[in-house]
Amino acid sequence: MTIAIQLTQTGGPDVLVPHEVEVPSPGPGEAIVEQRAVGVNYLDAMHRKGAVPIPVPGGIGLEAAGTVVAVGSGVSDVAVGDRVAYALGPVGAYAAVRAYPAERLVRLPEGLSFEEAAAITFKGITAQYLLKNTYPVGPGTVVVLYGVAGALGQVMAPWAKRLGAFVIGVVSKEASVAIAKSRGCDAVLVWGSCDLAGEVSRLTDGRKADVVYDGIGRETFAASVDSLRPRGLMVSLGASSGLPDPVSVATLQAKGSLYLTRPSIAAYAADLAEYRERARDVYEAAAAGIIKPEIWKTYPLEQVAQAHEAMDSGTSNGPIVLVP
């Protein structure tokens, strides 16, 4: 027997309950991964709450790293003993041992630990497509980035700086300003303590932002839109304050022919070749020191509810990792 977290209902962190389950056997095209570290992501909380539906009862979790201990028929991508990681579904990463599609496992480079891989694979791939495809950030790009003190911000801010951007970080409290500056932000604004759009205009000599990455949602959406230059891009990627209200296309025109997108990792990493290339880029950025997987805290897998409480409350200032 082994341990897995099974959702039997949606709700608060207390619905995440460890269960004893049978050790899986590999089916065709599958590998069995003995998991050494499991990444905790904001999307997991959305699944847990039922805001983004997944099958219930069932597993939860989208990211982990470990060692291949068995493979099924037709598997040629990995072999027993390989150190691997993965991001995206099928859900079920909150487990000590699991079966996973072998073709979507990526080998870990030497020097990257299981814990580090679980901290940056999902978030790194997210940062990679946001910075290189959703909007091609480059020299002189003015970026407004919310949540710089959090786990995704830890990856996006220094990577955007390396790409040549002027990064304006937005944090929720004064205590996070120093963290944001340490991650490379050129300026840091505290939400609620200033006229955000006015400050962005001032910091850029009236130019405003080329792209805004807003993971907050309803509460910040209007200010984010007003921070954009004509033909700028509004990237709505989270909803910690709720989903933004519907936007009239006339509003986008009136504010300067703005662009608006709501990207998802599934749309940017479902293609196998894209997925592998993005993961490779993330690991190369980590090896080069561009991004640093600074884990905020690790929890035993059985304490997953405590990990989600920390994420829900906003007390975490970086990646959370579960250790089976």
Backbone bond lengths (Angstrom), bond angles and torsions (degrees), N, CA, C in turn:
res aa  C-N    CA-C-N  psi(-1)  N-CA   C-N-CA  omega(-1)  CA-C   N-CA-C  phi
1 M - - - 1.459 - - 1.536 110.36 -
2 T 1.333 115.52 157.71 1.462 121.38 177.61 1.521 108.29 -141.68
3 I 1.334 116.30 176.29 1.461 121.19 -176.06 1.525 110.26 -108.08
4 A 1.327 115.84 135.89 1.456 122.09 173.80 1.523 108.25 -143.03
5 I 1.312 116.04 148.95 1.463 121.23 175.83 1.518 107.71 -89.29
6 Q 1.326 115.79 123.36 1.451 121.32 -177.75 1.523 110.26 -117.42
7 L 1.336 116.17 128.62 1.459 121.32 173.89 1.520 108.84 -86.15
8 T 1.320 116.88 121.09 1.461 120.28 173.48 1.524 111.11 -105.21
9 Q 1.340 115.74 -14.09 1.461 122.11 174.74 1.514 107.92 -158.80
10 T 1.322 116.55 160.44 1.460 120.42 177.16 1.527 109.47 -90.10
11 G 1.340 115.35 159.96 1.454 118.45 179.28 1.511 112.03 153.91
12 G 1.326 116.57 -147.76 1.456 123.00 -178.43 1.514 111.85 -76.30
13 P 1.336 117.26 -179.54 1.462 121.14 -178.53 1.528 114.42 -55.75
14 D 1.339 117.16 -25.73 1.466 119.93 -176.94 1.529 113.08 -68.40
15 V 1.342 117.80 -11.58 1.472 118.69 178.18 1.524 111.38 -79.25
16 L 1.336 117.76 -8.42 1.467 122.04 179.13 1.525 108.52 -85.42
17 V 1.307 115.75 100.04 1.463 121.30 -172.09 1.534 110.05 -120.36
18 P 1.345 117.66 129.03 1.473 119.94 175.83 1.523 111.52 -67.86
19 H 1.331 116.28 140.24 1.457 122.73 175.88 1.523 109.31 -130.56
20 E 1.317 115.65 147.71 1.461 119.87 169.91 1.522 108.40 -82.54
21 V 1.345 115.59 129.45 1.458 120.65 -179.77 1.524 108.91 -132.91
22 E 1.311 115.39 163.01 1.462 120.35 177.67 1.534 110.07 -68.98
23 V 1.321 115.94 142.65 1.462 120.07 173.89 1.524 107.69 -65.35
24 P 1.323 118.38 125.14 1.469 119.77 -174.56 1.525 112.41 -72.95
25 S 1.312 114.96 155.68 1.467 122.20 171.19 1.522 108.05 -108.62
26 P 1.330 117.94 147.20 1.468 118.98 -175.79 1.525 112.31 -74.94
27 G 1.316 115.89 133.83 1.451 120.62 170.91 1.514 109.67 -89.26
28 P 1.319 118.55 179.57 1.470 121.26 177.03 1.522 111.08 -56.36
29 G 1.322 116.40 130.69 1.458 121.02 178.72 1.512 114.83 78.33
30 E 1.326 117.71 4.23 1.455 120.80 -177.20 1.534 111.75 -107.97
31 A 1.317 114.96 156.66 1.458 122.36 170.61 1.525 108.26 -123.86
32 I 1.316 115.88 147.91 1.459 120.94 173.43 1.519 107.58 -96.28
33 V 1.320 115.75 124.17 1.461 121.58 -178.08 1.522 108.92 -110.89
34 E 1.325 114.78 123.22 1.463 120.30 169.81 1.525 105.99 -84.52
35 Q 1.309 116.52 108.61 1.453 120.96 -167.18 1.532 111.06 -85.36
36 R 1.316 114.28 131.75 1.454 120.20 -178.59 1.529 112.42 -104.77
37 A 1.314 116.78 -20.23 1.462 121.55 179.15 1.521 108.68 -157.15
38 V 1.327 115.93 140.92 1.465 122.29 -177.42 1.524 108.52 -125.61
39 G 1.321 117.06 128.79 1.454 121.00 178.85 1.514 111.90 -83.44
40 V 1.330 115.67 141.74 1.470 122.58 176.31 1.525 107.69 -106.73
41 N 1.324 116.45 126.88 1.457 121.13 -175.80 1.523 111.41 -127.22
42 Y 1.333 115.33 157.28 1.462 120.79 179.18 1.527 111.50 -57.30
43 L 1.340 116.60 -35.59 1.456 119.56 179.28 1.523 111.35 -63.03
44 D 1.332 117.35 -30.81 1.467 120.26 175.99 1.529 110.41 -60.04
45 A 1.329 116.03 -42.29 1.469 119.94 179.17 1.520 111.06 -64.64
46 M 1.330 116.30 -37.79 1.460 119.56 177.38 1.527 110.89 -64.69
47 H 1.346 116.33 -38.43 1.464 120.14 174.92 1.526 111.08 -64.22
48 R 1.330 115.83 -44.58 1.466 120.79 -178.31 1.529 111.78 -60.86
49 K 1.325 115.67 -39.45 1.463 120.70 -178.20 1.524 112.81 -77.76
50 G 1.333 116.65 -17.45 1.457 120.39 -176.83 1.511 112.91 89.91
51 A 1.357 117.93 2.72 1.462 120.92 179.45 1.521 111.32 -67.98
52 V 1.336 115.96 -33.98 1.465 122.81 171.15 1.527 105.83 -118.97
53 P 1.322 118.35 104.51 1.463 120.60 -169.71 1.535 113.94 -67.17
54 I 1.327 115.02 139.67 1.463 123.54 168.01 1.527 106.89 -132.36
55 P 1.339 118.84 163.18 1.463 120.08 -179.35 1.535 112.03 -60.88
56 V 1.325 116.24 130.32 1.458 122.95 177.03 1.520 107.93 -131.20
57 P 1.337 118.83 128.35 1.461 127.03 3.65 1.535 112.09 -73.59
58 G 1.349 114.32 154.10 1.457 119.46 179.46 1.507 111.01 169.49
59 G 1.315 115.50 -175.44 1.449 121.28 -178.79 1.522 111.95 -81.03
60 I 1.341 114.66 176.76 1.457 121.50 179.96 1.526 108.05 -148.88
61 G 1.311 117.10 153.57 1.458 121.49 178.17 1.514 112.20 109.96
62 L 1.354 115.95 143.45 1.462 121.52 -171.68 1.520 114.34 -128.71
63 E 1.333 118.53 3.91 1.464 119.36 -172.85 1.516 110.55 -150.37
64 A 1.326 116.09 134.41 1.464 120.27 175.90 1.515 109.71 -163.60
65 A 1.322 114.90 169.84 1.461 122.12 176.22 1.513 108.50 -140.77
66 G 1.324 115.70 146.49 1.456 119.49 -179.04 1.511 111.59 -178.43
67 T 1.318 115.54 -155.97 1.460 122.23 -175.49 1.521 110.26 -119.98
68 V 1.312 116.19 136.31 1.466 120.92 176.11 1.528 108.99 -72.43
69 V 1.333 116.68 125.53 1.464 120.52 -178.84 1.527 112.64 -114.68
70 A 1.328 117.66 -10.92 1.462 121.22 176.84 1.524 108.28 -164.35
71 V 1.321 116.58 153.56 1.466 121.06 177.15 1.520 109.50 -134.69
72 G 1.320 115.31 151.16 1.449 121.32 177.97 1.515 111.81 -91.11
73 S 1.306 115.19 -177.10 1.461 120.29 -179.03 1.517 110.50 -66.49
74 G 1.319 115.45 146.47 1.459 121.23 176.22 1.513 114.97 79.48
75 V 1.333 117.77 6.70 1.467 120.24 -178.33 1.523 110.26 -89.24
76 S 1.320 116.42 124.32 1.461 120.66 176.58 1.529 112.26 -129.57
77 D 1.346 116.51 -6.39 1.462 120.34 -175.81 1.519 112.41 -76.34
78 V 1.333 117.21 -33.34 1.456 121.66 -178.43 1.525 109.17 -137.73
79 A 1.335 115.06 165.47 1.462 120.60 179.56 1.525 109.07 -135.09
80 V 1.322 115.17 161.40 1.459 120.23 177.67 1.527 109.53 -56.18
81 G 1.324 115.20 132.89 1.457 121.00 -179.02 1.514 114.33 99.46
82 D 1.327 118.40 -14.78 1.466 120.96 179.84 1.526 110.87 -66.95
83 R 1.319 115.43 139.27 1.463 122.38 171.23 1.525 107.47 -86.68
84 V 1.316 117.24 123.66 1.463 120.44 -171.45 1.531 111.15 -138.92
85 A 1.318 113.87 165.89 1.461 121.42 172.30 1.517 108.01 -144.69
86 Y 1.321 115.79 169.65 1.463 120.08 177.28 1.525 109.27 -157.18
87 A 1.321 114.55 160.56 1.457 123.30 171.53 1.518 107.65 -139.03
88 L 1.292 116.35 153.57 1.471 125.19 -178.08 1.531 111.79 83.13
89 G 1.329 113.43 175.19 1.447 121.07 -173.81 1.507 113.57 -73.49
90 P 1.317 115.70 174.99 1.466 126.23 8.30 1.524 112.47 -69.21
91 V 1.345 115.37 148.21 1.459 119.62 -179.67 1.526 109.59 -63.00
92 G 1.326 115.25 157.84 1.455 120.34 179.64 1.509 113.89 133.64
93 A 1.349 117.51 15.67 1.466 120.75 -176.63 1.519 113.10 -69.65
94 Y 1.331 118.63 -22.16 1.460 120.46 -179.82 1.532 108.82 -77.00
95 A 1.305 115.42 76.04 1.460 121.36 -176.16 1.517 109.27 -158.81
96 A 1.334 115.53 155.95 1.470 120.02 177.68 1.522 111.14 -78.30
97 V 1.333 116.36 -36.37 1.463 122.67 179.01 1.521 107.14 -139.54
98 R 1.336 116.68 138.59 1.461 117.72 177.75 1.520 111.21 -152.53
99 A 1.329 115.10 160.36 1.458 122.13 171.02 1.521 108.25 -91.69
100 Y 1.347 115.42 141.16 1.461 119.64 -177.64 1.528 108.31 -148.38
101 P 1.357 117.19 147.64 1.466 119.06 178.13 1.528 111.23 -57.51
102 A 1.311 116.75 120.24 1.464 121.26 -173.20 1.522 112.58 -61.49
103 E 1.341 117.43 -35.40 1.462 119.75 -176.06 1.521 113.18 -67.18
104 R 1.347 117.34 -17.23 1.465 120.49 -179.52 1.532 112.56 -100.93
105 L 1.325 116.76 7.97 1.455 120.08 172.09 1.526 109.07 -84.88
106 V 1.321 116.20 137.90 1.466 120.72 177.92 1.521 108.43 -115.81
107 R 1.319 115.70 135.04 1.466 119.80 -179.49 1.526 110.43 -71.71
108 L 1.317 115.21 141.80 1.456 120.31 179.41 1.524 110.57 -87.16
109 P 1.313 117.32 138.44 1.464 120.02 175.74 1.527 110.32 -72.30
110 E 1.308 116.30 154.63 1.458 120.32 173.78 1.525 108.59 -61.03
111 G 1.298 115.59 143.04 1.456 119.27 178.69 1.508 114.12 95.00
112 L 1.333 117.85 -12.96 1.457 121.14 176.70 1.521 108.42 -105.15
113 S 1.324 116.99 118.12 1.459 120.96 -176.71 1.524 110.82 -75.95
114 F 1.328 115.25 165.13 1.468 119.51 176.59 1.531 110.34 -59.97
115 E 1.326 116.69 -42.94 1.466 120.23 -178.84 1.525 110.93 -63.32
116 E 1.327 116.39 -43.06 1.468 119.56 178.85 1.525 111.35 -64.12
117 A 1.323 116.47 -40.14 1.465 119.65 179.14 1.518 111.10 -63.77
118 A 1.336 116.66 -39.85 1.464 120.26 179.30 1.523 111.66 -69.98
119 A 1.325 116.54 -19.72 1.457 120.40 179.71 1.522 112.81 -85.90
120 I 1.345 117.97 -24.25 1.469 118.49 -172.32 1.524 115.94 -123.85
121 T 1.314 119.90 -9.17 1.469 118.26 -175.27 1.534 111.37 -65.81
122 F 1.312 117.94 -57.07 1.467 121.51 -179.09 1.533 110.37 -64.84
123 K 1.330 116.75 -49.47 1.461 120.63 -177.47 1.529 110.57 -68.37
124 G 1.324 116.74 -36.14 1.458 120.09 179.16 1.510 111.98 -66.21
125 I 1.329 117.20 -43.80 1.465 120.34 177.30 1.527 109.92 -62.06
126 T 1.342 116.48 -40.03 1.459 120.49 177.19 1.530 110.77 -60.49
127 A 1.330 116.00 -48.23 1.469 120.22 178.91 1.519 111.12 -61.82
128 Q 1.319 116.40 -39.69 1.460 120.83 -176.21 1.530 111.18 -62.37
129 Y 1.326 117.43 -47.90 1.469 117.34 -178.09 1.527 111.34 -73.25
130 L 1.333 117.38 -32.13 1.461 119.44 178.76 1.525 111.52 -65.03
131 L 1.330 116.44 -40.51 1.458 121.02 -175.48 1.527 113.78 -85.81
132 K 1.332 116.64 -24.33 1.457 118.52 -173.82 1.526 114.16 -112.47
133 N 1.336 117.09 -16.77 1.465 118.95 -178.46 1.528 113.38 -125.65
134 T 1.332 117.13 -50.73 1.463 118.96 179.17 1.518 109.94 -56.72
135 Y 1.337 116.13 -45.89 1.460 122.91 168.07 1.520 106.99 -140.79
136 P 1.337 118.16 123.86 1.467 119.75 -178.32 1.531 111.20 -76.61
137 V 1.313 115.63 89.54 1.459 121.38 -178.27 1.528 109.71 -69.52
138 G 1.343 116.30 135.11 1.456 120.92 -179.65 1.516 110.49 -151.36
139 P 1.324 117.62 -168.98 1.457 121.17 -178.86 1.527 112.33 -55.20
140 G 1.322 116.20 126.30 1.455 121.20 177.73 1.508 115.43 87.67
141 T 1.329 118.90 -8.12 1.464 120.80 177.77 1.523 109.60 -62.97
142 V 1.324 117.01 131.94 1.466 121.26 174.89 1.524 108.49 -95.71
143 V 1.321 115.08 116.90 1.458 122.45 -176.00 1.531 109.47 -112.57
144 V 1.318 116.98 131.47 1.467 121.67 166.79 1.514 106.92 -107.25
145 L 1.332 115.96 124.29 1.458 121.59 -172.85 1.522 109.96 -129.63
146 Y 1.318 115.89 117.63 1.464 121.20 175.77 1.533 110.44 -82.50
147 G 1.330 115.35 157.12 1.457 120.72 174.02 1.509 114.12 67.08
148 V 1.330 117.10 35.92 1.462 120.13 -175.84 1.525 111.50 -64.30
149 A 1.326 117.41 -26.76 1.461 120.19 -179.38 1.520 112.59 -80.93
150 G 1.322 117.64 -7.02 1.453 121.29 -177.85 1.513 113.57 -90.35
151 A 1.324 115.11 -172.83 1.466 121.02 -173.17 1.520 112.85 -67.23
152 L 1.339 118.19 -44.69 1.465 119.96 178.80 1.518 110.71 -70.29
153 G 1.324 117.11 -39.69 1.449 120.99 178.46 1.513 112.74 -60.51
154 Q 1.329 116.12 -32.23 1.462 121.32 177.70 1.524 111.63 -59.30
155 V 1.302 116.50 -31.08 1.464 121.68 179.23 1.522 111.07 -90.01
156 M 1.338 117.08 -44.73 1.458 120.41 -171.71 1.524 113.31 -69.76
157 A 1.336 117.72 -42.50 1.469 119.63 -174.18 1.526 112.62 -61.48
158 P 1.342 119.22 -53.75 1.468 117.50 -179.52 1.526 113.41 -67.25
159 W 1.332 117.07 -31.00 1.469 119.47 178.94 1.521 110.08 -68.97
160 A 1.340 116.88 -41.77 1.461 119.98 177.08 1.523 110.86 -61.64
161 K 1.341 116.32 -40.08 1.461 119.72 177.20 1.523 111.41 -62.04
162 R 1.328 117.02 -43.59 1.461 120.31 179.66 1.530 111.22 -62.32
163 L 1.322 116.27 -31.11 1.469 120.54 178.14 1.526 112.13 -76.98
164 G 1.322 117.29 -7.36 1.457 120.88 175.38 1.511 115.82 104.28
165 A 1.338 117.77 9.76 1.457 121.13 -175.70 1.524 112.55 -78.54
166 F 1.327 115.44 157.40 1.460 123.58 164.92 1.519 105.42 -95.40
167 V 1.332 117.03 113.74 1.467 121.54 -169.79 1.523 110.45 -105.98
168 I 1.324 115.65 120.30 1.461 122.71 173.38 1.523 107.20 -103.71
169 G 1.313 116.95 109.24 1.451 121.12 -179.46 1.517 111.12 -88.16
170 V 1.329 115.59 146.07 1.462 121.37 175.87 1.524 108.16 -121.60
171 V 1.327 116.24 125.85 1.466 121.88 -179.30 1.520 109.16 -123.24
172 S 1.325 115.81 166.57 1.466 120.15 -175.25 1.517 113.56 -93.14
173 K 1.333 117.38 -13.56 1.463 119.39 -177.02 1.521 110.27 -151.60
174 E 1.320 115.38 155.01 1.458 121.81 -177.67 1.515 111.70 -59.02
175 A 1.333 116.95 -33.55 1.462 120.90 -177.49 1.519 112.68 -64.05
176 S 1.345 117.62 -18.82 1.464 121.29 -178.43 1.531 112.95 -90.87
177 V 1.315 117.60 -5.55 1.467 120.35 -176.56 1.521 111.00 -61.45
178 A 1.331 116.88 -45.78 1.463 120.32 -178.72 1.523 111.22 -62.33
179 I 1.334 116.97 -38.51 1.464 120.62 178.40 1.529 109.48 -62.74
180 A 1.326 116.45 -45.39 1.469 120.95 -179.03 1.522 110.97 -62.02
181 K 1.319 116.82 -41.10 1.463 119.69 179.45 1.529 111.10 -67.04
182 S 1.333 116.43 -36.60 1.465 119.59 179.19 1.512 111.75 -66.39
183 R 1.328 117.53 -19.82 1.457 121.93 179.99 1.528 112.18 -93.64
184 G 1.337 116.15 7.11 1.453 119.65 170.49 1.506 116.85 104.46
185 C 1.341 118.52 3.89 1.462 119.47 -178.63 1.529 110.33 -65.25
186 D 1.328 115.69 138.67 1.456 121.16 176.81 1.517 111.12 -77.27
187 A 1.321 116.64 -29.15 1.464 122.79 176.79 1.524 107.46 -149.64
188 V 1.319 116.09 151.87 1.458 121.11 -179.65 1.521 108.99 -132.22
189 L 1.322 116.59 129.41 1.455 123.03 177.70 1.522 109.52 -114.45
190 V 1.314 116.26 141.30 1.462 121.82 177.91 1.515 108.01 -98.94
191 W 1.324 115.92 118.78 1.461 120.73 -177.47 1.529 109.73 -60.09
192 G 1.325 115.87 134.08 1.454 121.53 177.99 1.509 114.19 90.91
193 S 1.331 117.72 -11.33 1.462 120.09 -178.12 1.530 112.50 -104.85
194 C 1.338 116.17 0.59 1.462 119.18 -177.81 1.529 109.58 -156.87
195 D 1.322 115.24 169.44 1.461 122.25 170.38 1.525 105.99 -80.71
196 L 1.328 117.30 99.66 1.460 121.39 -171.54 1.531 111.79 -56.81
197 A 1.311 116.85 -53.23 1.461 119.96 -177.91 1.530 111.07 -61.42
198 G 1.320 116.54 -39.28 1.453 120.15 178.52 1.518 112.12 -63.74
199 E 1.339 116.74 -40.12 1.462 120.96 179.26 1.528 111.40 -69.32
200 V 1.326 116.60 -38.52 1.469 119.45 176.87 1.530 109.76 -62.40
201 S 1.327 116.79 -41.73 1.462 120.36 177.97 1.526 110.67 -63.28
202 R 1.326 116.38 -42.88 1.468 119.89 -179.49 1.520 111.49 -64.17
203 L 1.325 116.41 -44.11 1.462 120.76 -177.19 1.529 112.42 -66.28
204 T 1.321 116.37 -22.25 1.467 120.45 -176.56 1.529 112.16 -111.58
205 D 1.330 116.48 16.74 1.469 121.35 -179.88 1.525 111.80 55.33
206 G 1.330 115.24 39.71 1.453 121.03 176.04 1.515 115.69 87.69
207 R 1.304 117.24 -5.59 1.470 119.99 -177.34 1.527 111.54 -72.23
208 K 1.314 116.94 -40.11 1.465 125.71 -174.16 1.535 111.54 72.89
209 A 1.332 116.07 -172.12 1.467 121.30 -170.07 1.525 112.60 -90.82
210 D 1.317 114.97 145.50 1.465 120.69 172.21 1.521 110.64 -76.84
211 V 1.338 116.15 -36.46 1.464 121.02 -176.99 1.518 109.15 -148.58
212 V 1.320 115.43 139.45 1.459 122.55 174.69 1.524 108.42 -118.15
213 Y 1.327 116.12 125.73 1.467 122.15 175.08 1.524 107.41 -103.48
214 D 1.322 116.27 104.35 1.466 122.21 -172.35 1.526 110.08 -114.18
215 G 1.327 115.50 109.13 1.458 120.64 178.25 1.510 113.38 -99.66
216 I 1.327 117.99 7.70 1.466 121.21 -176.39 1.525 111.07 -91.12
217 G 1.337 116.34 -48.13 1.465 118.76 174.27 1.514 114.30 106.22
218 R 1.317 116.08 -127.90 1.467 121.85 -169.78 1.534 112.50 -56.63
219 E 1.312 117.17 -43.27 1.466 120.88 -173.74 1.524 113.17 -65.19
220 T 1.311 117.54 -33.34 1.462 121.32 -172.16 1.531 113.80 -108.77
221 F 1.311 117.66 -6.83 1.463 121.20 -169.91 1.529 112.65 -57.18
222 A 1.315 118.03 -48.21 1.463 120.56 -175.99 1.527 111.36 -62.49
223 A 1.342 116.39 -43.46 1.460 119.93 179.27 1.521 111.09 -65.66
224 S 1.313 116.41 -35.42 1.463 120.28 178.40 1.516 110.90 -64.86
225 V 1.312 117.05 -46.17 1.467 120.98 178.77 1.529 110.46 -60.08
226 D 1.333 116.56 -41.20 1.466 120.56 -178.77 1.525 112.52 -71.66
227 S 1.330 117.49 -11.18 1.466 121.30 178.67 1.518 112.72 -87.84
228 L 1.327 117.45 -4.25 1.463 121.29 -175.17 1.519 113.10 -90.21
229 R 1.321 115.50 145.99 1.461 122.23 170.46 1.526 108.97 -73.79
230 P 1.331 117.95 165.60 1.469 119.55 172.62 1.530 110.71 -55.01
231 R 1.310 115.60 135.16 1.459 125.10 -178.01 1.537 112.29 65.95
232 G 1.324 116.62 20.30 1.459 120.26 174.56 1.522 111.06 -75.57
233 L 1.335 115.40 168.55 1.463 121.32 -175.88 1.519 111.09 -113.92
234 M 1.317 116.03 124.02 1.460 122.71 173.73 1.521 108.68 -95.53
235 V 1.339 116.63 116.03 1.462 122.09 179.91 1.520 107.98 -106.23
236 S 1.309 117.15 104.74 1.459 122.73 178.19 1.526 107.47 -94.64
237 L 1.343 116.14 108.82 1.457 117.86 -171.00 1.514 114.55 -122.65
238 G 1.296 118.39 0.08 1.462 121.01 178.31 1.503 109.40 -148.69
239 A 1.328 115.84 -179.33 1.465 119.39 -178.03 1.517 110.12 -156.05
240 S 1.325 117.06 48.77 1.461 118.92 -178.19 1.521 111.88 -67.23
241 S 1.358 117.78 -21.00 1.467 120.64 174.74 1.526 111.52 -106.19
242 G 1.329 116.32 12.35 1.454 121.56 -177.14 1.519 111.02 105.28
243 L 1.318 116.05 157.90 1.458 119.93 178.85 1.516 110.73 -66.38
244 P 1.328 117.61 142.36 1.466 119.57 176.45 1.524 111.25 -61.40
245 D 1.325 114.79 153.59 1.457 119.38 176.36 1.527 109.60 -68.70
246 P 1.331 117.79 157.01 1.469 120.41 176.91 1.527 111.36 -55.65
247 V 1.335 115.31 146.79 1.460 121.57 -177.22 1.528 109.35 -115.07
248 S 1.309 116.16 131.10 1.460 120.94 175.71 1.526 109.15 -74.52
249 V 1.312 116.87 138.75 1.466 119.25 176.00 1.522 110.71 -62.66
250 A 1.320 117.26 -25.79 1.458 120.25 177.03 1.528 111.06 -65.74
251 T 1.320 116.67 -32.67 1.464 120.79 177.50 1.517 110.47 -64.26
252 L 1.328 116.53 -43.40 1.464 120.59 179.08 1.529 110.74 -61.37
253 Q 1.320 116.01 -39.01 1.467 120.24 178.15 1.523 110.92 -67.39
254 A 1.319 116.01 -45.02 1.459 120.35 -175.39 1.524 112.55 -66.06
255 K 1.307 116.91 -29.07 1.463 121.05 -177.79 1.534 113.03 -92.35
256 G 1.327 116.26 11.99 1.454 118.82 173.78 1.505 114.89 113.87
257 S 1.336 117.40 33.52 1.478 121.25 179.69 1.528 110.77 53.47
258 L 1.330 114.72 52.59 1.466 120.68 -177.29 1.517 111.41 -74.68
259 Y 1.330 114.55 157.71 1.458 122.17 172.32 1.529 108.45 -106.40
260 L 1.322 115.96 147.57 1.459 121.67 -179.25 1.515 109.00 -136.72
261 T 1.336 116.86 132.61 1.457 120.26 177.43 1.521 110.62 -141.08
262 R 1.306 115.13 152.49 1.464 122.80 176.68 1.531 106.91 -126.47
263 P 1.347 118.18 82.65 1.467 120.72 -172.71 1.522 112.60 -79.24
264 S 1.332 115.54 158.13 1.464 121.25 174.06 1.515 109.13 -136.66
265 I 1.316 116.48 149.56 1.456 120.68 -179.68 1.522 110.70 -63.42
266 A 1.324 117.32 -30.20 1.465 119.73 179.92 1.522 111.13 -61.77
267 A 1.343 116.87 -40.01 1.456 120.62 -178.63 1.523 112.29 -71.66
268 Y 1.325 116.54 -26.39 1.461 120.72 -176.34 1.527 113.62 -99.72
269 A 1.316 117.94 -9.37 1.466 119.31 -176.88 1.517 113.27 -134.11
270 A 1.323 117.96 11.01 1.456 119.24 177.32 1.525 111.34 -69.77
271 D 1.340 116.06 -39.39 1.462 120.30 177.33 1.524 109.14 -65.03
272 L 1.319 116.84 128.67 1.456 121.55 -172.65 1.528 112.28 -61.93
273 A 1.324 117.27 -43.38 1.463 120.32 -178.98 1.526 110.96 -65.34
274 E 1.334 116.44 -42.79 1.471 119.41 177.39 1.522 110.84 -62.49
275 Y 1.296 116.58 -44.34 1.469 122.56 -179.52 1.528 110.86 -57.56
276 R 1.299 116.53 -48.33 1.470 120.16 -178.94 1.523 111.34 -66.45
277 E 1.322 117.33 -39.32 1.459 120.68 179.62 1.528 110.58 -66.09
278 R 1.312 116.70 -41.05 1.463 119.55 178.98 1.531 110.80 -64.61
279 A 1.321 116.93 -44.17 1.470 120.04 178.46 1.522 110.62 -61.75
280 R 1.325 116.92 -41.48 1.464 120.06 178.70 1.525 110.52 -60.91
281 D 1.324 116.35 -43.18 1.458 121.17 -179.76 1.530 110.89 -62.53
282 V 1.321 116.16 -40.53 1.472 121.14 178.61 1.522 110.67 -62.12
283 Y 1.335 116.70 -48.64 1.465 119.86 -177.43 1.528 111.36 -67.17
284 E 1.324 117.24 -34.04 1.466 119.79 176.15 1.528 110.78 -67.75
285 A 1.330 116.89 -37.92 1.461 120.04 177.49 1.529 110.83 -65.25
286 A 1.325 116.05 -36.99 1.468 119.76 177.36 1.522 110.54 -67.57
287 A 1.326 117.11 -42.64 1.467 121.16 -179.82 1.524 111.06 -63.96
288 A 1.335 116.46 -32.51 1.461 120.92 -179.66 1.523 112.61 -82.93
289 G 1.332 116.75 -4.10 1.454 120.09 -179.95 1.512 114.58 80.19
290 I 1.339 116.82 9.12 1.470 120.31 178.60 1.516 109.93 -68.10
291 I 1.329 115.64 -43.69 1.460 121.06 174.67 1.521 108.40 -119.17
292 K 1.324 115.53 146.43 1.461 120.56 -177.74 1.525 109.30 -128.54
293 P 1.326 116.35 117.62 1.466 119.79 -179.03 1.529 111.88 -74.67
294 E 1.321 116.58 83.29 1.462 121.92 -179.64 1.527 108.83 -90.30
295 I 1.312 116.57 100.33 1.463 121.98 -176.11 1.522 109.83 -72.22
296 W 1.322 116.21 128.41 1.463 120.27 178.78 1.527 110.58 -71.44
297 K 1.338 116.38 -47.07 1.462 119.74 -178.63 1.517 110.03 -162.75
298 T 1.334 116.12 146.06 1.461 121.77 171.95 1.518 109.20 -109.40
299 Y 1.320 115.12 145.93 1.468 122.28 177.36 1.522 108.51 -129.36
300 P 1.332 118.00 146.61 1.464 118.66 168.29 1.528 109.47 -60.20
301 L 1.313 117.27 147.77 1.459 121.20 -178.49 1.529 111.53 -52.39
302 E 1.324 116.33 -38.61 1.470 120.04 -178.40 1.528 112.58 -65.97
303 Q 1.340 117.88 -16.06 1.464 121.43 179.19 1.531 111.69 -100.76
304 V 1.314 115.95 29.19 1.459 120.95 -177.67 1.521 111.92 -59.16
305 A 1.337 118.28 -33.52 1.463 120.33 179.64 1.522 110.82 -62.14
306 Q 1.322 117.13 -38.66 1.464 120.60 177.63 1.529 111.21 -65.78
307 A 1.325 115.96 -38.10 1.461 120.49 177.85 1.529 110.61 -61.88
308 H 1.329 116.66 -43.11 1.461 120.13 179.86 1.523 111.40 -70.13
309 E 1.318 117.32 -32.94 1.471 119.67 175.96 1.524 110.41 -61.67
310 A 1.339 116.61 -41.42 1.466 120.50 179.04 1.518 110.66 -64.33
311 M 1.327 117.11 -39.78 1.460 120.70 179.37 1.520 110.63 -69.21
312 D 1.323 117.50 -43.70 1.461 121.04 -178.98 1.522 112.04 -63.45
313 S 1.315 116.88 -37.96 1.465 121.48 -175.33 1.518 113.18 -79.06
314 G 1.343 116.91 -13.58 1.452 120.57 -178.32 1.510 114.13 80.23
315 T 1.329 117.46 12.36 1.468 119.69 -179.86 1.524 112.64 -79.97
316 S 1.327 117.59 -17.71 1.466 120.08 -179.74 1.518 110.50 -78.04
317 N 1.328 115.85 140.68 1.462 121.55 179.19 1.521 111.66 -121.99
318 G 1.312 116.71 39.20 1.446 121.08 -179.24 1.504 110.20 163.96
319 P 1.333 116.60 -174.39 1.462 120.84 -177.31 1.525 112.95 -62.55
320 I 1.328 114.41 142.84 1.464 123.24 173.43 1.528 107.79 -109.97
321 V 1.324 116.20 134.16 1.458 121.50 -178.33 1.521 109.31 -126.80
322 L 1.326 115.87 136.64 1.472 122.54 173.82 1.516 109.19 -99.19
323 V 1.318 116.23 139.26 1.465 121.18 -179.98 1.527 108.98 -116.71
324 P 1.341 117.98 110.83 1.479 120.61 178.96 1.522 112.26 -62.92
